[in-house]
Amino acid sequence: MEPYYTAAFSLYVLEKAFRSGRLEPKYKPARFHILLAMRILGNPAQLSPMNSHAMEKYCEAINDLLWSPIDSDQLIEGAAAAVDDVAKGNFHRDNIRTLPFTENIITYCRKGA
């Protein structure tokens, strides 16, 4: 259950950042890439099998960051900056929703993590 909780909580925190104005609306087409970047930056360890006990520990590290308002803001800002750097200002859906863009996000975040 932990991966589902972490995913839902991450989306809630991200949407809250959009609603409060802390994150610019230009990032909305890339919200799921921001979530991906948050996961990698929040816990750069390799993903464990979904049904393993190690997944609970993996998710716990991310949840601890999300529960802290300061840490969650920093995590979101870092993830948005990563997406911004990879997108190079082009947030058009045809650019964002491509496999190379997603792979570039993963590579960028793993280098920075």
PyMOL commands that set and color helices and strands:
alter all, ss='L'
color gray80, all
select helices_A, chain A and resi 2-20+25-42+53-67+69-87+93-96+99-112
alter helices_A, ss='H'
color red, helices_A
deselect
rebuild
show_as cartoon
